[in-house]
């Protein structure tokens, strides 16, 4: 297998973000992608045979290629000012001429070598432009691996190759680096499709064979019933870190992306339930040619199915790995009593009643915290400070003295060795003594202060500080009699 390299494209210094390389490497590792050659963080150390792997450190290489174009008459220095460029755009707009810097619209294109040398002696503040052989009336045809045969207008613009800061634009850097690094396929977003005629011209200018181009269709999302492009600026889910922070499994992200890459993946997965997604043969030709819809509901469903089908041991290991990064205090508790944590996670899993309650790792954390006394105390203290979302006994219009009396008797008769049916029957019997109806029909008789359901919710909140938990009796059995009694007595 050929080496996998990471190239850091930082020639647009205004958009550079500190620590980007480390973030990219961490993201790759999370997905199990091994990089063989790359720049190591801010230390500027390169591992590999084709370095430097940071583009801003490859200026000498770009200059060699730029010099070749100059000597071949295919590039020229340009001193056009922003004001001159703006004036040309205005003129082209008014006269309805195809906009751009080309032909006579480039004020430096037709200068003689002598004129250029004379200008260089007094002013070295210039950019280097490509002398395009294209024609505004010409169209070109090229092959795209994903989109197949494409016919489009040829490039006729004399685009900038080297900027005023002596760094190359993407266009020149792409040609030089992909040639020197032996790149066979360029897979990029559809927004770069319009650059292909230019890039083919540049490869041809150097006498090189261009790589195979594969342009990926954009991801769309539904916004108030309308489809629009997923935006890095406006949509948090456009950043992969959003899914990690919100507790989605790496496995889930990969499998969902595979459903976008190839619609046949789901059928293959159903036909091969015991195989890994790594066994699936990805074919670029089958990728969407126009657009793909980003469906968060489907993503959640895929993740829920994944977390529901893995073993409890796997769920524990994966949840612990996430907790160490995002909720380290919970991770310590999980490791302090592994059997207890697994028992809490395992409630009704892989049974006919399996509620498949974990959609993300955040759900695991939420439904695990209250099992540990330290975390439950935090939840209790937090609810006291949030009057709008109070989960205390006052949520129910039930007399405190009645609840205390109920708790005293319930603790005395509590038996967690019963079946769930026996336990609920006992709860009904004890509750009825204190004015709680066994069912709705009884409650409608008018003199009851509540129903057995209210008592069950009261127990749930006292034990878990939450209104939504796994099956209550299962929770109590996992907690054990001693912990249940202690929490009820602390009412």
PyMOL commands that set and color helices and strands:
alter all, ss='L'
color gray80, all
select helices_A, chain A and resi 13-15+20-30+41-43+55-57+59-71+82-94+103-105+113-122+170-180+190-205+236-238+240-245+250-261+265-271+277-279+284-286+296-309+312-326+328-336+338-345+361-369+373-384+387-389+393-395+400-413+420-433+440-443+452-464+472-479+481-489
alter helices_A, ss='H'
color red, helices_A
select strands_A, chain A and resi 38-40+45-47+75-78+127-130+139-144+148-153+160-162+185-189+212-216+218-223+226-229+291-293+436-437+450-451
alter strands_A, ss='S'
color yellow, strands_A
deselect
rebuild
show_as cartoon
